[in-house]
Amino acid sequence: MTLKPEQLLAAMRAEAMEELTRNILPYWIKRMPDEKQGGFFGRIDGHDRVIAEAPRGAILNARILWSFSSAYITVRDPLCLEMANRSYDYICRHFFDDRYGGTYWCLTAAGEPMETKKQIYSIAFFIYALSWYHMATGDREALDRAVELFNLIEKHSFDRRLNGYFEAFDRQWGELADLRLSEKDENEKKTMNTHLHILEAYTSLYRIWPDAWLREQLGNIVNLFTQRIIDPVTSHLNLFFDEQWNCRSTIVSYGHDIEASWLLYEAASALGEGDSVREASLRVAQAALEGLAGDGSLYYERDDAKGHFDRDRHWWVQSEAVVGFLNAWELTGDKGWLELSSGAFEYIRCRLSDGVNGEWFWSIRADGSVNRDDDKAGFWKCPYHNSRMCLEILTRQERAER
């Protein structure tokens, strides 16, 4: 039987609530808190073993704060608020650099600064998380801290001459030789990824702090995507740039394409200008379909210049596919997009979601095997993409009913 859109969306909503409240969040609530050293463990490996002395990354901790703050707003579970409070307290006590401003990249398991560089990508995630914690609790200090980080990004990272944001600095905001987020990245001064998550962070901050300067800078980043980052020929995102905005990458990242397609529209909509990027958003979503597999999942990336095509199905790419396709359906009314979203979610539930031990596996390999070599929780594996996917389904279904 063919389901009507409202029936399909209602089914996705029920499945999203189940996945969020019975599989994803309980894993982090039960397994990740470190009762001995405070905060949260830095890593659980692919076999569900806690690595107690693993370093504690900024990305992991910011995303934990965002996830439980956002979840509390939607599901109102007191345990989510408890986890958000725990995360906020740990971040404020350990990640903020009280001497030079900003936040550290990484701590030891004991909570001492380990890597003190100022990676703008991670600072943006703290703005994002603090904004949602303020929405969840009304805590004024969280808002003040988010605004402080916004001001620091604009002071040190914004390129007033050629536009855009530089990647990273040392602890005292001086130049760094190595600007990369990870070893697989190109060592370039400007990247799509950092701009995408500044866009995301500024969108959330603007909703609770509608400052004129913030509005101007958020609008500027929207324009950077449409004018600089989205390739005018392919509609894929270009990933790495030098200071003058010359593209330094030939990689197509299907997950970033589909993620950007909806975050871009969300940012413009926060400014009351969603229609201005509607077509660009849909072009990027359409370009991402080049990575669609026959089973409804989305491949990871390709690089034709190097003859490389990574057909693994990473957890975060599938999460963003669900949301991006759902967003395209909302923009067009084309049921085909909704069916793609539902199909991607079905792949997640059948293949990536761990119904025995909880959470999701890092990826399904190209040969169909489960990847247990990479983490269940860790520096990059956080309750962010998957919990956000569930929350987006819940909120969009409610919106469709109104």
N, C-alpha and C positions, 0 to 999 in steps of 0.2 A: 504494500500500500504506500502510495506517495503522500508524504506529509505536507501539509500546508506550512508556509513559513512560520506562522505563530506556533504551530505544533512542534516544528523542528527546534525552534528557539526555546520553547518550554522544556523540551527534553534535554537540550544542552544545559539549560539552567539547573535542572535537577542533578545532572551528572557533575556539573561544576561545583555545586554545593557539596556533593558527596566527596569529590576529589579533594577539595580544599579542607573541609572540616574533619574528614576521617583518614586522610592519607598524608597530605603535605604538612599542614600545620602541626598535627600531633607528633610527627617525626622530630620536628625542631623543638617542640616543647619538652618532649621526653628525653631526647638524646643529646642535645647541644649545650644546655646550661652547664657551666663548670662551677660546681659548688665549692671547690677548693680555692681556686684562684680568681673567681668572679667572672662575670660576663659569659662568654660562650667559647667552647672549644674552637680551635682553628681548623680542624679537619676531621672528617670521617671518611675513610677510604671506600673503594668500590665494593668491599666485602662487609661493610657496615661496622668496621672496627674504628673506635675512637682513637685518634692520635693526640694524646693529651698535651704534648709539648710542642705541637705545631705552631708556627707563627700565626698571628692574628691580623688578617688583612683588613684594610680600610673598606674595600668594596664589600666584603662579607658582612662586616658590622653595620655599615650604612644600609645595606639591603635588608638585613634582619630588622632594623628599626623601621624601615619603610613598610615591610611586609606586615608586621604585626600592628602597626599604626593604622594602615589602610584596612586590614582585615577587621580590626575592632570597629571601625566606622560602619562597616557593612554588616557584620554578623553579630556585633555587640557581645562577644564572648569575653567575660572578665579575664580569662586566661590570656587572651590576646593583649589586653591592656597591661597585664602583669609583665608579659614578655617585652612589650614596648617600653615600659618603665625601666625594666632591667637593662635593656639595650641603651636607652637614652642616658641613664646614669653612668654606665661603663664608658660610653663614647665621650661624655663630657669630662670624666675624670682622667681618661687615658689618651684619647686621640687628638685632642686640641693642643696646639703648641702655644702655650701661654706667653712665651717669650717673643716669638717672631710672627705669630698669627698663622692661621690656617690649620690644617690637619696633617698628621703623619700618614705615610703610606702603609706602614706595617709595624706591629709591635711584637715583642717576645710573648711567650705564653704567660709570663708573669706580669704583662702589661707595661713593660718598659719600651721606650722608643727603640726601634730596630733599624728601619729605613725611614729617614726623616725628610725625604724629598717631598716637594709640593706638587703632586700630580693633579692637574686641573680636572681630569676625568673623575677622580675620586672625591675631590672637593665638591664637584657638582652633585655627586650622589649624596653627600652629606646635606647639601641644600635641599635636595629632593626629599630626603628622609625627615629632616627637621621640619619642613613645611607640613608634611602629612602628620607628624607627631603633634604639631600645633593644632591642626584640624581635629585630631582625635581627642585632645586633652584641653585645648585652650591655653596651654603653657606659654606665657609671654617670653620666657627666656629662650625657648626653642626658636621662636620667630626672630628674636634679636640675634641669635647665633647664625641663623640662616642669612639674615641681612648682612651681617658682618662678613660672612664668606662671599656673598655676592659682591660686596665692595672690594674685597681683596682680589677676586678674579678680575674685576674691571680695572683695578689699579695696576696689577702686575701682568696679567695675561692678555688683555685686549690689545690688539695691534691697531693703534690709532692711525698709522700711516697707510697700511695695505688691507686693513680689516681682518676680522677673524681672531682666533684665540691660539696662543702658543701653548705647547703641550705640558711642559714641566719645568720646575726650578729646584734649586737646592733649598736647604732649610731656611736660609736667609734671603730667599727669592733672587738668588744669582743664577747665572747661566749654568746649564748642565750639558755635558757631552752626549749622554745617552738619554733620550727623551721617551723611549718606548714604554708602552704599557706592559708588553710581554716580548719574549725573545722572537716570536714569529712576526712581529710587526716591523714595518719599515721605520728607520730612525729619521723621521721627518718632523718639521716644526709644527705642521698643522695636519689634523686628521679629521675624517668624517666622524669617527666614533666619539671623540671628545666633543665635537660640535653638537652631535645628536643628543648627548646627555646633558650638556649645558642647556640646550633647547628644552629638554624634558624638565630639568630642574627649575629653570626660569618660568616655565608655564605654571608649575605648581606654586611657586613663590608668588607669582603675579595674582593668583586667585585669592590669596590672603593678604597681600600687600601690594595694592595696585598703584605703585609708584611710577611717576612719569618717566624717570630714567630707565627703570626696569622695563617698562613698556617699549621704550625706544630700542633698547638692546635686544629684547625678545623679537621684535619686528625685524630687526637687522639680521638676526640669525635665520629667521624664516626666509628672508630674501637671499641669504648666502646659500641656503639649500637649493632654492629654485634657480639661482643665477650661477653658482659656482660648483656645487657638490653633485647635483643630479646631472648626469651626462646628457647633453642635448640631443645626442644621436640615439643612444641605447635606452635611456631612462633608468639605467642602473646608477647606483651611487659610485662615484669615484672615492677611493678610500684614503689616499695619502697625498699630501701636497707639500711643496717647499714654501718658503716664506712669501714668494710672489704668486702663489696659487697655481703653479704649474703641477699638473698631475704626475705623481711618481708611483703609480700602481696600475697593474693590469688585472687585478683580482676582481671577480664578481662575487659578492657575498649575498646569497639569497636571503639569509636571515636578516641582515641589516636592511636590505631593500624593503622587505615587507614590514619590518619594525618601523622604519622611517616613514613609510607610507601613511601610517595612522598617527604617529607622534607629530608629524608635520601638520596634519589637519587639526589635531587637537590643539596645538600651539596657536595656529591662526584663529581657531574658533575662540580660544580664550581672549583673543584681542578683538573679537567680533568681526573677524575677516576670513571666516572659513571658506567662503565661496572663492576667494582669491587663489587658493591652492587646491581646490577640488580636483581639477583636471590633472595637475601635477601629481597629486596623491594617487590618483587612479592609474596614471601612466607608470608610476613606480611599482604599484601592486601588480599591474599587468606584466611588467618586466620580470618580476620575481617568479612568475609562473613558468619561466624557462627552466626553473629548478624543480618543478613539480614531478614527483615520481608516480608511477602507476598505482601505487597503493595509497595515495592521498597524502603522503608525507612530502617534505621539502628537503632536497639535498643541501649540503653544507656550502660549498663554494666551487668555483672553477677559475682557472687561469689559462686561457687559450695560448697566451704568449709562451708559457712554459709547458704546455701540453699536460696540464694538471686538472683533474676533476675529482674532487672529494665527494663521494656519494654517501658518506656517513650521515645518519640522521641524529643531529645533536638536539638535546632536550630544549634548549632555548630557541632554536630555530623553529621547532614545531609549535612552541607556545606562541611565538610571534605570528606564525602563519594563521593560527586560529583567530587571533585578534585582528590582524590585517585584513584577512578575507571577510571577517564579520563587518569591519568598518567599510569595506568596499560595497558590501551589500546595503548597508545603511545609506551610503551615498548614491547608489544607483537604483535600488529596488530590484536588482537582478538576482533572482533566486539562486542562480548558478554560483554566485559568490558565497551565499549562505551554505550551500551544499558542500563547497570546498572547505569552509570553516568546520562544518560538522565532520567531514571526512578526516581532516587533520586531527581533530579531537579524538575521533574513534581510533586513529593510529596510536595516539598517545596512550589511551586507556588500555589498548590491547598489547602494546609493545614496550613502551617506555615506563609506564607507571609500575612500581613495584608493589603489588598487592599483598606480598608476604611480609616484607620488612618495612615498608613505607617509603615515601618520597619517590623520586624517579631516578632511573639510571642516567648516566652522563650521555650515552648515545647508543644507538643500534648501528653496528658496523655495516658496511656495504654488502657483506656476505650474509647479513641477517642475524648475526650473533650479538649477544648482549655484551657491551663494553663494561667490564668490571675493573679495568686497569685504572680508570680515572675515578675521581672522587664522587661520593654521594653528597658530600658537603665539604666546602673548602674555600680557598682563596677566590675562586670564580664561580663555584657551584653553590648558589644561594637560593633562599625561598623568595625569589623576585620574579623571574620570568613566568614560572608556573603558577604562583599564587596570583600574580597580576592577571594572567590569562583567565583564571577562574573569576576573579573580581570583575573584570571587564565584561565577561558573559553575564554575570548577575546584574550589573548596573545597566547594561544595554538592553537586557530583556525587560527590566522594569521600565526603561525609557520607551521601549516599543509598545508597552501596554498603555502608556499615558495618552 
